[in-house]
């Protein structure tokens, strides 16, 4: 499991000028039948029980009044410049960031939608989340861990609306970017803008266009975006220098910002849980390949046409892969990544962090930034807030690991089926599907 795959599942936007992939009704039925077959095989429930949907509906009714009632018990961050950055076709926005440069420190805030305000162990939604353990992403079709209405309303950090959040406030040493202080608390925020990745890139490239990008909003995000990019770039380079495996070195700046900020927040939370509190949690542990397996992968990479591993890098396989990817021909990137993936053990959830995360080269790591789609993050939000560890935590760790494996295998088999019936999984994923009949467009999946 790579660092990128472990922590980012960024959806691509619809390519400009290309509409949905068109299929006929017969093929649509074949796809539906295949999904049902796979959901039965991997025990993935597609659809929610009535009591779960009723709870979700109740949580999203009169939610503005509920938020107003909760403000006095939370840290009020509504005056702070805050924004989200997501794919153009994202339906929900569950993480936001803020940044401030001070005389002797850099302060980075990562705000995560406070899902546990609505989903707790006393609710049917919690039980449903435990059963599902994660959101399953198939090309053109998603099976959600929690009812989508939550992500579309109360857990979506949309601009100009008060929202409840769980904030990770990190005070960083400006020289080495180490944590000087970490605070995690419940907050209320008010996002100033919803940026797409393309808009974030445009702000970085042409800061003078900020008013056009932000549609005349008074807040100027160009400077803040530049500040967080400079921080993210330093964090990214520092990770690589420290031995973190980076299989996608040519990711654009906007994606790098989100990836590095979320990694920093996840690491901060589990640092607090382990070292400051000494509690069990759902830690992410990633074993390392054996020396023989690494040698096999590196030799396979070295044998690729036009690829050469720098002579001084062989002693540290992760550094060797990073250095090779920097200069390798674009046509060989997938083969290099696959050679590494074949020898990588599967990452898993455990109730203690010992063993660390090999791909990231973090001594302690866990998930916190995606509680709407991962059980591990939801559980860790609950532990951080209550300092109460579920009695069946080890069982929950095993379930989350097993269901993630099932979800990945389900996705692989569905992609293979799409290819067998003549469809491009990437095109379906990026553009969606439109079912047409002889009279023209009918419906969209």
C-alpha positions in Angstrom: 0.0 0.0 0.0 1.6 3.3 -1.1 1.4 6.5 0.8 -0.8 8.0 -1.9 -3.2 5.1 -2.1 -3.3 4.9 1.7 -4.4 8.4 2.2 -5.8 10.0 -0.9 -8.6 8.9 -3.2 -8.9 12.1 -5.1 -11.5 11.8 -7.9 -10.7 13.3 -11.2 -12.9 15.9 -12.8 -14.8 15.3 -16.0 -12.4 16.1 -18.9 -13.4 19.3 -20.7 -15.4 18.7 -23.8 -16.2 15.1 -23.0 -19.6 13.9 -21.8 -20.7 10.7 -20.0 -19.8 7.3 -21.5 -22.9 6.2 -23.4 -24.2 2.6 -23.1 -27.4 0.9 -24.0 -30.0 -0.5 -21.6 -28.9 -4.1 -22.1 -25.4 -3.3 -21.1 -26.6 -1.3 -18.2 -28.5 -4.3 -16.9 -25.3 -6.4 -17.2 -23.4 -3.9 -15.1 -26.1 -3.8 -12.5 -26.2 -7.6 -12.4 -22.4 -7.7 -12.0 -22.5 -5.2 -9.1 -25.2 -7.2 -7.3 -23.1 -10.4 -7.8 -20.0 -8.7 -6.4 -21.9 -7.1 -3.5 -23.2 -10.5 -2.5 -19.8 -12.1 -2.9 -18.0 -9.5 -0.7 -21.0 -8.9 1.7 -21.3 -5.2 0.8 -24.7 -3.9 1.6 -26.0 -1.5 -1.1 -28.7 0.5 0.6 -29.5 1.5 4.2 -32.1 0.1 6.6 -35.0 2.5 7.3 -33.9 3.3 10.8 -30.5 4.5 9.5 -32.1 6.7 6.9 -34.6 8.1 9.5 -31.7 9.0 11.8 -29.8 10.7 9.0 -33.0 12.6 8.0 -33.5 13.7 11.5 -29.9 14.9 11.9 -30.2 17.1 8.8 -33.6 18.6 9.8 -33.3 22.0 11.5 -29.5 21.6 11.5 -28.8 25.3 11.5 -30.5 25.6 14.9 -28.5 22.6 16.2 -25.3 24.3 15.0 -26.3 27.6 16.7 -27.0 25.7 20.0 -23.5 24.0 19.9 -21.4 27.2 19.3 -21.0 28.1 22.9 -19.4 24.8 23.7 -16.9 25.0 20.9 -14.0 27.1 19.8 -15.3 29.7 17.4 -13.1 29.9 14.3 -15.6 31.6 12.0 -13.5 34.7 11.5 -10.5 32.7 10.4 -9.7 32.5 6.7 -10.7 29.0 5.8 -11.2 27.1 2.5 -11.7 23.7 0.9 -10.0 22.3 -2.2 -11.6 19.4 -4.0 -12.1 17.9 -7.5 -14.5 19.8 -9.7 -17.2 17.2 -9.4 -16.9 16.6 -5.7 -20.3 16.3 -4.0 -19.2 17.0 -0.4 -16.4 18.9 1.2 -15.3 17.3 4.5 -11.9 18.9 5.1 -10.8 22.5 5.1 -7.5 24.3 5.9 -6.3 27.6 7.4 -2.8 28.9 7.8 -1.0 31.7 9.5 2.6 32.8 9.5 3.7 34.2 12.8 7.1 35.7 13.9 8.4 32.4 15.4 6.1 29.7 14.1 3.8 28.5 11.3 0.3 27.6 12.4 -1.6 25.1 10.2 -5.2 24.2 11.0 -6.9 21.2 9.4 -10.7 21.2 10.0 -12.6 18.0 9.5 -16.4 17.7 9.4 -17.5 16.7 12.9 -19.2 13.5 11.9 -19.3 12.1 15.4 -21.6 15.0 16.5 -24.3 13.1 14.5 -22.9 9.5 14.4 -22.1 8.0 17.8 -22.2 4.5 19.4 -25.8 5.1 20.5 -27.0 5.5 16.9 -28.1 3.0 14.2 -25.8 5.0 11.8 -22.8 4.0 13.9 -23.8 0.3 13.7 -24.2 0.6 10.0 -20.8 2.2 9.7 -19.2 -0.7 11.6 -21.0 -3.1 9.3 -19.7 -1.4 6.2 -16.4 -0.2 7.5 -15.6 2.0 4.5 -17.1 3.6 1.4 -16.6 1.4 -1.7 -15.7 3.3 -4.9 -16.4 1.5 -8.1 -16.1 3.2 -11.5 -19.3 5.2 -11.9 -20.9 3.8 -8.7 -20.4 4.4 -5.0 -21.5 2.4 -2.0 -21.4 4.9 1.0 -20.4 4.0 4.5 -22.8 6.6 5.9 -26.0 8.0 4.3 -25.0 10.5 1.6 -27.4 13.1 3.0 -24.9 13.7 5.9 -22.0 14.4 3.5 -24.3 16.6 1.3 -25.5 18.8 4.2 -24.3 19.0 7.8 -20.9 17.3 7.1 -20.2 19.4 4.0 -18.0 22.4 4.7 -19.6 24.6 2.1 -18.8 28.3 1.8 -20.6 30.9 3.8 -22.3 28.4 6.1 -21.6 27.7 9.8 -20.4 24.1 10.2 -19.3 21.9 13.1 -15.8 20.7 12.8 -13.1 18.7 14.6 -9.9 20.9 14.2 -6.3 19.8 14.4 -4.2 23.0 15.2 -0.5 22.4 14.6 2.2 24.9 15.7 5.2 24.2 13.5 8.8 25.1 13.9 9.6 27.3 10.8 13.0 25.8 10.5 12.4 22.0 10.6 8.5 21.9 10.5 8.4 19.8 13.6 5.4 20.0 16.0 6.0 22.6 18.7 2.4 22.2 19.9 -0.7 20.3 18.9 -4.2 21.0 19.9 -7.3 19.0 18.8 -10.7 20.4 19.6 -14.3 20.7 18.5 -14.9 24.0 16.6 -17.4 25.9 14.5 -16.0 27.2 11.2 -17.3 29.2 8.2 -15.5 28.4 5.0 -14.7 31.4 2.8 -14.4 29.5 -0.5 -14.7 26.2 -2.3 -11.7 25.9 -4.6 -11.4 23.2 -7.3 -7.9 21.8 -7.9 -7.9 23.8 -11.2 -8.8 27.0 -9.4 -6.1 26.5 -6.7 -3.5 26.0 -9.5 -4.7 29.2 -11.2 -4.4 31.1 -7.9 -0.8 29.9 -7.6 0.0 30.6 -11.2 -1.8 33.9 -11.5 -2.6 35.4 -8.1 -3.9 38.6 -9.7 -6.9 36.6 -11.0 -8.1 35.9 -7.4 -11.2 38.1 -7.8 -12.3 36.2 -10.9 -11.7 32.8 -9.3 -13.5 33.7 -6.1 -16.3 35.6 -7.8 -15.7 38.9 -6.1 -15.6 37.5 -2.6 -14.0 40.0 -0.2 -11.4 37.5 1.2 -8.2 37.2 -0.8 -7.1 33.6 -0.8 -4.2 34.1 -3.3 -1.7 34.9 -0.5 -2.9 32.1 1.8 -2.8 29.6 -1.0 0.7 30.6 -1.8 1.7 30.2 1.9 0.2 26.8 2.2 1.8 25.6 -1.1 5.2 26.7 0.2 4.6 24.8 3.4 3.3 21.7 1.6 6.2 21.7 -0.8 8.7 21.8 2.1 6.8 19.0 3.9 6.8 16.9 0.8 10.5 17.3 0.2 11.2 16.7 3.9 9.2 13.4 3.7 11.2 12.3 0.8 14.5 13.2 2.4 13.4 11.3 5.5 12.7 8.1 3.5 9.0 8.3 2.7 8.1 6.4 -0.4 6.5 8.8 -3.0 5.2 6.8 -6.0 3.6 9.8 -7.7 6.3 12.5 -7.7 4.7 14.5 -10.5 1.4 15.3 -8.7 0.3 18.9 -9.2 0.6 21.6 -6.6 -3.1 21.6 -5.5 -3.1 17.8 -4.9 0.2 18.1 -3.0 -1.2 20.8 -0.7 -4.2 18.6 0.4 -2.1 15.4 0.6 0.6 16.9 2.8 -1.8 18.8 5.0 -3.9 15.7 5.7 -0.8 13.5 6.3 0.5 16.1 8.8 -2.8 16.2 10.6 -3.2 12.4 10.7 0.4 12.1 12.1 -0.3 14.8 14.7 -3.5 13.1 16.0 -1.9 9.8 16.4 1.2 11.4 18.0 -1.1 12.9 20.6 -3.0 9.7 21.2 0.1 7.6 21.7 2.7 9.9 23.3 0.5 12.4 25.2 -2.4 10.1 26.2 -1.0 6.6 25.8 -4.3 5.2 24.7 -5.2 2.5 22.2 -6.6 3.7 18.9 -7.0 2.5 15.3 -3.4 2.9 14.2 -2.3 2.3 10.6 0.6 -0.2 10.5 2.4 -1.1 7.3 5.0 -3.9 7.4 8.1 -3.7 5.1 9.0 -6.2 2.4 11.8 -8.6 3.0 15.3 -7.6 1.7 14.9 -10.3 -1.0 11.5 -8.9 -2.1 13.0 -5.4 -2.3 15.9 -6.7 -4.3 13.5 -8.4 -6.7 11.5 -5.1 -7.2 14.6 -3.0 -7.7 16.1 -5.5 -10.2 12.8 -5.5 -12.2 12.9 -1.6 -12.2 16.6 -1.6 -13.3 15.8 -3.9 -16.2 13.2 -1.5 -17.7 14.2 0.2 -20.9 15.4 3.8 -20.3 15.4 3.4 -16.5 18.4 3.5 -14.2 18.6 3.4 -10.5 21.2 5.9 -9.2 24.3 4.1 -7.9 24.3 5.6 -4.5 20.6 4.9 -3.8 20.5 1.1 -3.7 21.1 0.9 0.1 17.7 2.4 0.8 15.0 0.9 -1.5 12.5 3.7 -0.8 15.1 6.3 -1.7 16.1 4.3 -4.7 12.5 4.2 -6.0 12.0 7.9 -5.3 15.2 8.9 -7.1 14.4 6.6 -10.1 10.9 8.0 -10.5 12.2 11.5 -10.7 14.1 10.9 -14.0 12.3 7.9 -15.4 10.5 8.2 -18.8 6.8 8.8 -18.3 6.0 5.6 -20.2 7.7 3.6 -17.5 6.1 5.1 -14.4 3.3 2.6 -14.2 5.7 -0.3 -14.5 7.9 1.1 -11.7 4.9 1.6 -9.5 3.7 -1.9 -10.2 7.1 -3.5 -9.4 7.0 -1.9 -6.0 3.3 -2.7 -5.3 3.9 -6.4 -6.0 6.2 -6.7 -3.1 4.5 -4.4 -0.7 2.7 -6.1 2.2 -0.8 -4.9 2.9 -1.2 -2.1 5.5 -3.6 -3.0 8.3 -5.3 -1.4 11.3 -4.0 -2.3 14.8 -4.8 -1.1 18.3 -1.1 -0.2 18.8 1.2 1.6 16.4 4.3 -0.5 16.9 5.9 -1.6 13.7 5.2 1.8 12.1 4.2 2.7 8.6 6.9 1.5 6.2 5.8 3.3 3.0 5.5 6.6 4.8 8.4 5.9 7.1 6.4 7.2 10.1 7.0 5.6 13.5 3.4 6.2 14.4 0.5 6.8 12.0 -3.3 6.6 11.9 -6.3 8.0 10.1 -8.4 10.9 11.2 -9.2 13.1 8.1 -11.9 11.1 6.4 -14.6 10.0 9.0 -17.3 10.2 6.4 -15.8 7.3 4.4 -13.5 5.3 6.8 -14.5 3.5 10.0 -10.9 4.0 11.4 -11.2 7.8 11.2 -14.7 7.7 12.7 -13.5 5.6 15.6 -10.4 7.8 16.1 -12.6 11.0 16.2 -14.6 9.3 19.0 -11.5 8.3 21.0 -10.0 11.8 20.6 -13.1 13.5 21.8 -14.1 11.1 24.7 -10.8 9.4 25.5 -13.0 6.3 25.7 -11.7 3.3 23.8 -14.3 0.8 22.5 -14.1 -2.5 24.3 -14.0 -4.4 21.0 -11.4 -2.1 19.4 -9.2 -5.0 18.2 -12.2 -6.6 16.5 -13.0 -3.2 14.9 -9.4 -3.0 13.6 -9.6 -6.4 12.1 -13.0 -5.7 10.5 -11.7 -2.4 9.0 -8.7 -4.2 7.5 -10.8 -7.0 6.1 -13.5 -4.8 4.6 -10.9 -2.6 3.0 -9.4 -5.7 1.4 -12.8 -6.7 0.2 -13.5 -3.3 -1.2 -10.3 -3.2 -3.2 -10.9 -6.7 -4.6 -14.5 -5.8 -5.5 -13.2 -2.7 -7.3 -10.5 -4.8 -9.2 -13.1 -7.4 -10.3 -15.6 -4.7 -11.4 -12.9 -2.9 -13.4 -11.9 -6.2 -15.1 -15.6 -6.8 -16.0 -15.9 -3.3 -17.5 -12.8 -4.0 -19.7 -14.4 -7.4 -20.7 -17.5 -5.6 -22.0 -15.5 -3.0 -23.9 -15.6 -0.1 -21.4 -12.7 2.0 -20.1 -12.8 2.0 -16.3 -11.0 5.3 -16.1 -13.4 7.0 -18.5 -16.4 5.6 -16.6 -14.9 6.8 -13.3 -14.1 10.3 -14.6 -17.1 10.9 -16.8 -19.9 8.7 -15.5 -22.3 6.7 -17.5 -25.4 7.7 -19.5 -27.9 5.0 -20.5 -29.5 5.7 -23.9 -32.2 3.9 -25.9 -33.1 4.2 -29.5 -34.9 7.5 -28.8 -31.9 9.1 -27.2 -30.6 9.7 -23.6 -32.6 8.0 -20.9 -30.9 8.2 -17.6 -27.6 8.7 -15.9 -26.0 6.2 -13.4 
